[in-house]
Amino acid sequence: MLRTLESSPPKKNLILSVVRLRRAEFLAGLFAAGGGGGE
């Protein structure tokens, strides 16, 4: 895993970070809106 991260281009790492962040915000929004009940 670490070797893959090290050899990955900076752009890919940046995209992964953004996707992670947006995913976290999306999940947080779902929990806030639906109380975490369902997908």
mmCIF entry with sequence, helices, sheets and N, C-alpha, C, O atoms, coordinates in Angstrom:
data_MODEL
# 
_entry.id   MODEL 
# 
_entity.id                         1 
_entity.type                       polymer 
_entity.pdbx_number_of_molecules   1 
# 
_entity_poly.entity_id                      1 
_entity_poly.type                           'polypeptide(L)' 
_entity_poly.nstd_linkage                   no 
_entity_poly.nstd_monomer                   no 
_entity_poly.pdbx_seq_one_letter_code       MLRTLESSPPKKNLILSVVRLRRAEFLAGLFAAGGGGGE 
_entity_poly.pdbx_seq_one_letter_code_can   MLRTLESSPPKKNLILSVVRLRRAEFLAGLFAAGGGGGE 
_entity_poly.pdbx_strand_id                 A 
# 
loop_
_entity_poly_seq.entity_id 
_entity_poly_seq.num 
_entity_poly_seq.mon_id 
_entity_poly_seq.hetero 
1 1  MET n 
1 2  LEU n 
1 3  ARG n 
1 4  THR n 
1 5  LEU n 
1 6  GLU n 
1 7  SER n 
1 8  SER n 
1 9  PRO n 
1 10 PRO n 
1 11 LYS n 
1 12 LYS n 
1 13 ASN n 
1 14 LEU n 
1 15 ILE n 
1 16 LEU n 
1 17 SER n 
1 18 VAL n 
1 19 VAL n 
1 20 ARG n 
1 21 LEU n 
1 22 ARG n 
1 23 ARG n 
1 24 ALA n 
1 25 GLU n 
1 26 PHE n 
1 27 LEU n 
1 28 ALA n 
1 29 GLY n 
1 30 LEU n 
1 31 PHE n 
1 32 ALA n 
1 33 ALA n 
1 34 GLY n 
1 35 GLY n 
1 36 GLY n 
1 37 GLY n 
1 38 GLY n 
1 39 GLU n 
# 
_struct_asym.id          A 
_struct_asym.entity_id   1 
# 
loop_
_struct_conf.conf_type_id 
_struct_conf.id 
_struct_conf.pdbx_PDB_helix_id 
_struct_conf.beg_label_comp_id 
_struct_conf.beg_label_asym_id 
_struct_conf.beg_label_seq_id 
_struct_conf.pdbx_beg_PDB_ins_code 
_struct_conf.end_label_comp_id 
_struct_conf.end_label_asym_id 
_struct_conf.end_label_seq_id 
_struct_conf.pdbx_end_PDB_ins_code 
_struct_conf.beg_auth_comp_id 
_struct_conf.beg_auth_asym_id 
_struct_conf.beg_auth_seq_id 
_struct_conf.end_auth_comp_id 
_struct_conf.end_auth_asym_id 
_struct_conf.end_auth_seq_id 
_struct_conf.pdbx_PDB_helix_class 
_struct_conf.details 
_struct_conf.pdbx_PDB_helix_length 
HELX_P HELX_P1 AA1 LEU A 2  ? SER A 7  ? LEU A 2  SER A 7  1 ? 6  
HELX_P HELX_P2 AA2 PRO A 10 ? GLY A 34 ? PRO A 10 GLY A 34 1 ? 25 
# 
_struct_conf_type.id          HELX_P 
_struct_conf_type.criteria    ? 
_struct_conf_type.reference   ? 
# 
loop_
_atom_site.group_PDB 
_atom_site.id 
_atom_site.type_symbol 
_atom_site.label_atom_id 
_atom_site.label_alt_id 
_atom_site.label_comp_id 
_atom_site.label_asym_id 
_atom_site.label_entity_id 
_atom_site.label_seq_id 
_atom_site.pdbx_PDB_ins_code 
_atom_site.Cartn_x 
_atom_site.Cartn_y 
_atom_site.Cartn_z 
_atom_site.occupancy 
_atom_site.B_iso_or_equiv 
_atom_site.pdbx_formal_charge 
_atom_site.auth_seq_id 
_atom_site.auth_comp_id 
_atom_site.auth_asym_id 
_atom_site.auth_atom_id 
_atom_site.pdbx_PDB_model_num 
ATOM 1   N N  . MET A 1 1  ? 0.839   -1.205 0.000  1.00 0.00 ? 1  MET A N  1 
ATOM 2   C CA . MET A 1 1  ? 0.000   0.000  0.000  1.00 0.00 ? 1  MET A CA 1 
ATOM 3   C C  . MET A 1 1  ? 0.871   1.250  0.000  1.00 0.00 ? 1  MET A C  1 
ATOM 4   O O  . MET A 1 1  ? 0.666   2.158  -0.806 1.00 0.00 ? 1  MET A O  1 
ATOM 5   N N  . LEU A 1 2  ? 1.851   1.293  0.914  1.00 0.00 ? 2  LEU A N  1 
ATOM 6   C CA . LEU A 1 2  ? 2.712   2.475  1.015  1.00 0.00 ? 2  LEU A CA 1 
ATOM 7   C C  . LEU A 1 2  ? 3.524   2.652  -0.261 1.00 0.00 ? 2  LEU A C  1 
ATOM 8   O O  . LEU A 1 2  ? 3.684   3.772  -0.746 1.00 0.00 ? 2  LEU A O  1 
ATOM 9   N N  . ARG A 1 3  ? 4.036   1.554  -0.806 1.00 0.00 ? 3  ARG A N  1 
ATOM 10  C CA . ARG A 1 3  ? 4.835   1.642  -2.035 1.00 0.00 ? 3  ARG A CA 1 
ATOM 11  C C  . ARG A 1 3  ? 3.984   2.197  -3.166 1.00 0.00 ? 3  ARG A C  1 
ATOM 12  O O  . ARG A 1 3  ? 4.458   2.998  -3.972 1.00 0.00 ? 3  ARG A O  1 
ATOM 13  N N  . THR A 1 4  ? 2.730   1.771  -3.226 1.00 0.00 ? 4  THR A N  1 
ATOM 14  C CA . THR A 1 4  ? 1.839   2.263  -4.273 1.00 0.00 ? 4  THR A CA 1 
ATOM 15  C C  . THR A 1 4  ? 1.624   3.759  -4.118 1.00 0.00 ? 4  THR A C  1 
ATOM 16  O O  . THR A 1 4  ? 1.625   4.496  -5.103 1.00 0.00 ? 4  THR A O  1 
ATOM 17  N N  . LEU A 1 5  ? 1.438   4.211  -2.874 1.00 0.00 ? 5  LEU A N  1 
ATOM 18  C CA . LEU A 1 5  ? 1.222   5.637  -2.625 1.00 0.00 ? 5  LEU A CA 1 
ATOM 19  C C  . LEU A 1 5  ? 2.453   6.438  -3.030 1.00 0.00 ? 5  LEU A C  1 
ATOM 20  O O  . LEU A 1 5  ? 2.340   7.498  -3.645 1.00 0.00 ? 5  LEU A O  1 
ATOM 21  N N  . GLU A 1 6  ? 3.625   5.924  -2.681 1.00 0.00 ? 6  GLU A N  1 
ATOM 22  C CA . GLU A 1 6  ? 4.860   6.650  -2.985 1.00 0.00 ? 6  GLU A CA 1 
ATOM 23  C C  . GLU A 1 6  ? 5.082   6.766  -4.484 1.00 0.00 ? 6  GLU A C  1 
ATOM 24  O O  . GLU A 1 6  ? 5.560   7.794  -4.962 1.00 0.00 ? 6  GLU A O  1 
ATOM 25  N N  . SER A 1 7  ? 4.741   5.724  -5.227 1.00 0.00 ? 7  SER A N  1 
ATOM 26  C CA . SER A 1 7  ? 4.975   5.732  -6.669 1.00 0.00 ? 7  SER A CA 1 
ATOM 27  C C  . SER A 1 7  ? 3.838   6.403  -7.432 1.00 0.00 ? 7  SER A C  1 
ATOM 28  O O  . SER A 1 7  ? 3.954   6.642  -8.634 1.00 0.00 ? 7  SER A O  1 
ATOM 29  N N  . SER A 1 8  ? 2.746   6.707  -6.746 1.00 0.00 ? 8  SER A N  1 
ATOM 30  C CA . SER A 1 8  ? 1.618   7.354  -7.413 1.00 0.00 ? 8  SER A CA 1 
ATOM 31  C C  . SER A 1 8  ? 1.940   8.815  -7.710 1.00 0.00 ? 8  SER A C  1 
ATOM 32  O O  . SER A 1 8  ? 2.607   9.479  -6.917 1.00 0.00 ? 8  SER A O  1 
ATOM 33  N N  . PRO A 1 9  ? 1.465   9.317  -8.853 1.00 0.00 ? 9  PRO A N  1 
ATOM 34  C CA . PRO A 1 9  ? 1.682   10.722 -9.199 1.00 0.00 ? 9  PRO A CA 1 
ATOM 35  C C  . PRO A 1 9  ? 0.982   11.642 -8.206 1.00 0.00 ? 9  PRO A C  1 
ATOM 36  O O  . PRO A 1 9  ? -0.050  11.270 -7.647 1.00 0.00 ? 9  PRO A O  1 
ATOM 37  N N  . PRO A 1 10 ? 1.526   12.842 -7.977 1.00 0.00 ? 10 PRO A N  1 
ATOM 38  C CA . PRO A 1 10 ? 0.928   13.810 -7.043 1.00 0.00 ? 10 PRO A CA 1 
ATOM 39  C C  . PRO A 1 10 ? -0.531  14.075 -7.383 1.00 0.00 ? 10 PRO A C  1 
ATOM 40  O O  . PRO A 1 10 ? -1.365  14.212 -6.488 1.00 0.00 ? 10 PRO A O  1 
ATOM 41  N N  . LYS A 1 11 ? -0.840  14.147 -8.671 1.00 0.00 ? 11 LYS A N  1 
ATOM 42  C CA . LYS A 1 11 ? -2.223  14.441 -9.080 1.00 0.00 ? 11 LYS A CA 1 
ATOM 43  C C  . LYS A 1 11 ? -3.170  13.363 -8.571 1.00 0.00 ? 11 LYS A C  1 
ATOM 44  O O  . LYS A 1 11 ? -4.255  13.662 -8.073 1.00 0.00 ? 11 LYS A O  1 
ATOM 45  N N  . LYS A 1 12 ? -2.752  12.109 -8.700 1.00 0.00 ? 12 LYS A N  1 
ATOM 46  C CA . LYS A 1 12 ? -3.607  11.014 -8.263 1.00 0.00 ? 12 LYS A CA 1 
ATOM 47  C C  . LYS A 1 12 ? -3.838  11.101 -6.759 1.00 0.00 ? 12 LYS A C  1 
ATOM 48  O O  . LYS A 1 12 ? -4.955  10.900 -6.283 1.00 0.00 ? 12 LYS A O  1 
ATOM 49  N N  . ASN A 1 13 ? -2.775  11.403 -6.012 1.00 0.00 ? 13 ASN A N  1 
ATOM 50  C CA . ASN A 1 13 ? -2.903  11.537 -4.561 1.00 0.00 ? 13 ASN A CA 1 
ATOM 51  C C  . ASN A 1 13 ? -3.857  12.660 -4.220 1.00 0.00 ? 13 ASN A C  1 
ATOM 52  O O  . ASN A 1 13 ? -4.679  12.536 -3.312 1.00 0.00 ? 13 ASN A O  1 
ATOM 53  N N  . LEU A 1 14 ? -3.745  13.763 -4.953 1.00 0.00 ? 14 LEU A N  1 
ATOM 54  C CA . LEU A 1 14 ? -4.611  14.915 -4.705 1.00 0.00 ? 14 LEU A CA 1 
ATOM 55  C C  . LEU A 1 14 ? -6.061  14.532 -4.967 1.00 0.00 ? 14 LEU A C  1 
ATOM 56  O O  . LEU A 1 14 ? -6.949  14.842 -4.173 1.00 0.00 ? 14 LEU A O  1 
ATOM 57  N N  . ILE A 1 15 ? -6.292  13.851 -6.094 1.00 0.00 ? 15 ILE A N  1 
ATOM 58  C CA . ILE A 1 15 ? -7.657  13.439 -6.439 1.00 0.00 ? 15 ILE A CA 1 
ATOM 59  C C  . ILE A 1 15 ? -8.207  12.509 -5.364 1.00 0.00 ? 15 ILE A C  1 
ATOM 60  O O  . ILE A 1 15 ? -9.355  12.649 -4.940 1.00 0.00 ? 15 ILE A O  1 
ATOM 61  N N  . LEU A 1 16 ? -7.382  11.560 -4.924 1.00 0.00 ? 16 LEU A N  1 
ATOM 62  C CA . LEU A 1 16 ? -7.825  10.626 -3.888 1.00 0.00 ? 16 LEU A CA 1 
ATOM 63  C C  . LEU A 1 16 ? -8.194  11.370 -2.618 1.00 0.00 ? 16 LEU A C  1 
ATOM 64  O O  . LEU A 1 16 ? -9.189  11.052 -1.966 1.00 0.00 ? 16 LEU A O  1 
ATOM 65  N N  . SER A 1 17 ? -7.385  12.363 -2.271 1.00 0.00 ? 17 SER A N  1 
ATOM 66  C CA . SER A 1 17 ? -7.661  13.148 -1.060 1.00 0.00 ? 17 SER A CA 1 
ATOM 67  C C  . SER A 1 17 ? -8.980  13.889 -1.197 1.00 0.00 ? 17 SER A C  1 
ATOM 68  O O  . SER A 1 17 ? -9.786  13.916 -0.267 1.00 0.00 ? 17 SER A O  1 
ATOM 69  N N  . VAL A 1 18 ? -9.197  14.495 -2.373 1.00 0.00 ? 18 VAL A N  1 
ATOM 70  C CA . VAL A 1 18 ? -10.433 15.248 -2.608 1.00 0.00 ? 18 VAL A CA 1 
ATOM 71  C C  . VAL A 1 18 ? -11.629 14.306 -2.556 1.00 0.00 ? 18 VAL A C  1 
ATOM 72  O O  . VAL A 1 18 ? -12.651 14.622 -1.947 1.00 0.00 ? 18 VAL A O  1 
ATOM 73  N N  . VAL A 1 19 ? -11.497 13.153 -3.196 1.00 0.00 ? 19 VAL A N  1 
ATOM 74  C CA . VAL A 1 19 ? -12.598 12.179 -3.200 1.00 0.00 ? 19 VAL A CA 1 
ATOM 75  C C  . VAL A 1 19 ? -12.918 11.749 -1.775 1.00 0.00 ? 19 VAL A C  1 
ATOM 76  O O  . VAL A 1 19 ? -14.083 11.643 -1.392 1.00 0.00 ? 19 VAL A O  1 
ATOM 77  N N  . ARG A 1 20 ? -11.873 11.503 -0.999 1.00 0.00 ? 20 ARG A N  1 
ATOM 78  C CA . ARG A 1 20 ? -12.068 11.107 0.405  1.00 0.00 ? 20 ARG A CA 1 
ATOM 79  C C  . ARG A 1 20 ? -12.817 12.193 1.163  1.00 0.00 ? 20 ARG A C  1 
ATOM 80  O O  . ARG A 1 20 ? -13.773 11.918 1.887  1.00 0.00 ? 20 ARG A O  1 
ATOM 81  N N  . LEU A 1 21 ? -12.365 13.437 0.984  1.00 0.00 ? 21 LEU A N  1 
ATOM 82  C CA . LEU A 1 21 ? -12.962 14.555 1.705  1.00 0.00 ? 21 LEU A CA 1 
ATOM 83  C C  . LEU A 1 21 ? -14.427 14.713 1.308  1.00 0.00 ? 21 LEU A C  1 
ATOM 84  O O  . LEU A 1 21 ? -15.298 14.845 2.167  1.00 0.00 ? 21 LEU A O  1 
ATOM 85  N N  . ARG A 1 22 ? -14.694 14.700 0.004  1.00 0.00 ? 22 ARG A N  1 
ATOM 86  C CA . ARG A 1 22 ? -16.067 14.884 -0.477 1.00 0.00 ? 22 ARG A CA 1 
ATOM 87  C C  . ARG A 1 22 ? -16.947 13.735 0.000  1.00 0.00 ? 22 ARG A C  1 
ATOM 88  O O  . ARG A 1 22 ? -18.113 13.928 0.345  1.00 0.00 ? 22 ARG A O  1 
ATOM 89  N N  . ARG A 1 23 ? -16.365 12.533 0.012  1.00 0.00 ? 23 ARG A N  1 
ATOM 90  C CA . ARG A 1 23 ? -17.123 11.369 0.465  1.00 0.00 ? 23 ARG A CA 1 
ATOM 91  C C  . ARG A 1 23 ? -17.485 11.526 1.937  1.00 0.00 ? 23 ARG A C  1 
ATOM 92  O O  . ARG A 1 23 ? -18.606 11.230 2.350  1.00 0.00 ? 23 ARG A O  1 
ATOM 93  N N  . ALA A 1 24 ? -16.519 11.996 2.721  1.00 0.00 ? 24 ALA A N  1 
ATOM 94  C CA . ALA A 1 24 ? -16.764 12.204 4.149  1.00 0.00 ? 24 ALA A CA 1 
ATOM 95  C C  . ALA A 1 24 ? -17.844 13.255 4.351  1.00 0.00 ? 24 ALA A C  1 
ATOM 96  O O  . ALA A 1 24 ? -18.732 13.087 5.186  1.00 0.00 ? 24 ALA A O  1 
ATOM 97  N N  . GLU A 1 25 ? -17.769 14.346 3.581  1.00 0.00 ? 25 GLU A N  1 
ATOM 98  C CA . GLU A 1 25 ? -18.773 15.408 3.700  1.00 0.00 ? 25 GLU A CA 1 
ATOM 99  C C  . GLU A 1 25 ? -20.143 14.874 3.289  1.00 0.00 ? 25 GLU A C  1 
ATOM 100 O O  . GLU A 1 25 ? -21.153 15.184 3.919  1.00 0.00 ? 25 GLU A O  1 
ATOM 101 N N  . PHE A 1 26 ? -20.167 14.063 2.221  1.00 0.00 ? 26 PHE A N  1 
ATOM 102 C CA . PHE A 1 26 ? -21.425 13.495 1.743  1.00 0.00 ? 26 PHE A CA 1 
ATOM 103 C C  . PHE A 1 26 ? -22.050 12.602 2.816  1.00 0.00 ? 26 PHE A C  1 
ATOM 104 O O  . PHE A 1 26 ? -23.246 12.693 3.094  1.00 0.00 ? 26 PHE A O  1 
ATOM 105 N N  . LEU A 1 27 ? -21.231 11.746 3.410  1.00 0.00 ? 27 LEU A N  1 
ATOM 106 C CA . LEU A 1 27 ? -21.731 10.861 4.468  1.00 0.00 ? 27 LEU A CA 1 
ATOM 107 C C  . LEU A 1 27 ? -22.212 11.679 5.657  1.00 0.00 ? 27 LEU A C  1 
ATOM 108 O O  . LEU A 1 27 ? -23.246 11.375 6.251  1.00 0.00 ? 27 LEU A O  1 
ATOM 109 N N  . ALA A 1 28 ? -21.455 12.721 6.003  1.00 0.00 ? 28 ALA A N  1 
ATOM 110 C CA . ALA A 1 28 ? -21.844 13.580 7.123  1.00 0.00 ? 28 ALA A CA 1 
ATOM 111 C C  . ALA A 1 28 ? -23.189 14.229 6.822  1.00 0.00 ? 28 ALA A C  1 
ATOM 112 O O  . ALA A 1 28 ? -24.043 14.340 7.701  1.00 0.00 ? 28 ALA A O  1 
ATOM 113 N N  . GLY A 1 29 ? -23.371 14.658 5.572  1.00 0.00 ? 29 GLY A N  1 
ATOM 114 C CA . GLY A 1 29 ? -24.637 15.276 5.175  1.00 0.00 ? 29 GLY A CA 1 
ATOM 115 C C  . GLY A 1 29 ? -25.781 14.282 5.293  1.00 0.00 ? 29 GLY A C  1 
ATOM 116 O O  . GLY A 1 29 ? -26.871 14.634 5.745  1.00 0.00 ? 29 GLY A O  1 
ATOM 117 N N  . LEU A 1 30 ? -25.535 13.042 4.888  1.00 0.00 ? 30 LEU A N  1 
ATOM 118 C CA . LEU A 1 30 ? -26.573 12.016 4.984  1.00 0.00 ? 30 LEU A CA 1 
ATOM 119 C C  . LEU A 1 30 ? -26.941 11.779 6.441  1.00 0.00 ? 30 LEU A C  1 
ATOM 120 O O  . LEU A 1 30 ? -28.119 11.695 6.788  1.00 0.00 ? 30 LEU A O  1 
ATOM 121 N N  . PHE A 1 31 ? -25.928 11.672 7.286  1.00 0.00 ? 31 PHE A N  1 
ATOM 122 C CA . PHE A 1 31 ? -26.184 11.445 8.710  1.00 0.00 ? 31 PHE A CA 1 
ATOM 123 C C  . PHE A 1 31 ? -26.976 12.603 9.296  1.00 0.00 ? 31 PHE A C  1 
ATOM 124 O O  . PHE A 1 31 ? -27.875 12.394 10.110 1.00 0.00 ? 31 PHE A O  1 
ATOM 125 N N  . ALA A 1 32 ? -26.645 13.823 8.887  1.00 0.00 ? 32 ALA A N  1 
ATOM 126 C CA . ALA A 1 32 ? -27.322 15.012 9.413  1.00 0.00 ? 32 ALA A CA 1 
ATOM 127 C C  . ALA A 1 32 ? -28.760 15.062 8.915  1.00 0.00 ? 32 ALA A C  1 
ATOM 128 O O  . ALA A 1 32 ? -29.666 15.437 9.658  1.00 0.00 ? 32 ALA A O  1 
ATOM 129 N N  . ALA A 1 33 ? -28.968 14.682 7.652  1.00 0.00 ? 33 ALA A N  1 
ATOM 130 C CA . ALA A 1 33 ? -30.303 14.798 7.059  1.00 0.00 ? 33 ALA A CA 1 
ATOM 131 C C  . ALA A 1 33 ? -31.192 13.618 7.446  1.00 0.00 ? 33 ALA A C  1 
ATOM 132 O O  . ALA A 1 33 ? -32.357 13.801 7.801  1.00 0.00 ? 33 ALA A O  1 
ATOM 133 N N  . GLY A 1 34 ? -30.636 12.398 7.374  1.00 0.00 ? 34 GLY A N  1 
ATOM 134 C CA . GLY A 1 34 ? -31.470 11.218 7.608  1.00 0.00 ? 34 GLY A CA 1 
ATOM 135 C C  . GLY A 1 34 ? -31.225 10.569 8.955  1.00 0.00 ? 34 GLY A C  1 
ATOM 136 O O  . GLY A 1 34 ? -31.838 9.547  9.263  1.00 0.00 ? 34 GLY A O  1 
ATOM 137 N N  . GLY A 1 35 ? -30.355 11.129 9.756  1.00 0.00 ? 35 GLY A N  1 
ATOM 138 C CA . GLY A 1 35 ? -30.080 10.547 11.065 1.00 0.00 ? 35 GLY A CA 1 
ATOM 139 C C  . GLY A 1 35 ? -29.312 9.245  10.949 1.00 0.00 ? 35 GLY A C  1 
ATOM 140 O O  . GLY A 1 35 ? -29.273 8.465  11.901 1.00 0.00 ? 35 GLY A O  1 
ATOM 141 N N  . GLY A 1 36 ? -28.695 8.994  9.790  1.00 0.00 ? 36 GLY A N  1 
ATOM 142 C CA . GLY A 1 36 ? -27.893 7.786  9.616  1.00 0.00 ? 36 GLY A CA 1 
ATOM 143 C C  . GLY A 1 36 ? -28.759 6.556  9.427  1.00 0.00 ? 36 GLY A C  1 
ATOM 144 O O  . GLY A 1 36 ? -28.289 5.439  9.641  1.00 0.00 ? 36 GLY A O  1 
ATOM 145 N N  . GLY A 1 37 ? -30.021 6.732  9.028  1.00 0.00 ? 37 GLY A N  1 
ATOM 146 C CA . GLY A 1 37 ? -30.905 5.585  8.821  1.00 0.00 ? 37 GLY A CA 1 
ATOM 147 C C  . GLY A 1 37 ? -31.042 5.265  7.348  1.00 0.00 ? 37 GLY A C  1 
ATOM 148 O O  . GLY A 1 37 ? -31.868 5.861  6.657  1.00 0.00 ? 37 GLY A O  1 
ATOM 149 N N  . GLY A 1 38 ? -30.222 4.306  6.846  1.00 0.00 ? 38 GLY A N  1 
ATOM 150 C CA . GLY A 1 38 ? -30.309 3.948  5.432  1.00 0.00 ? 38 GLY A CA 1 
ATOM 151 C C  . GLY A 1 38 ? -29.081 4.397  4.673  1.00 0.00 ? 38 GLY A C  1 
ATOM 152 O O  . GLY A 1 38 ? -28.157 4.983  5.237  1.00 0.00 ? 38 GLY A O  1 
ATOM 153 N N  . GLU A 1 39 ? -29.088 4.106  3.360  1.00 0.00 ? 39 GLU A N  1 
ATOM 154 C CA . GLU A 1 39 ? -27.914 4.443  2.559  1.00 0.00 ? 39 GLU A CA 1 
ATOM 155 C C  . GLU A 1 39 ? -27.862 5.941  2.314  1.00 0.00 ? 39 GLU A C  1 
ATOM 156 O O  . GLU A 1 39 ? -26.942 6.426  1.655  1.00 0.00 ? 39 GLU A O  1 
# 
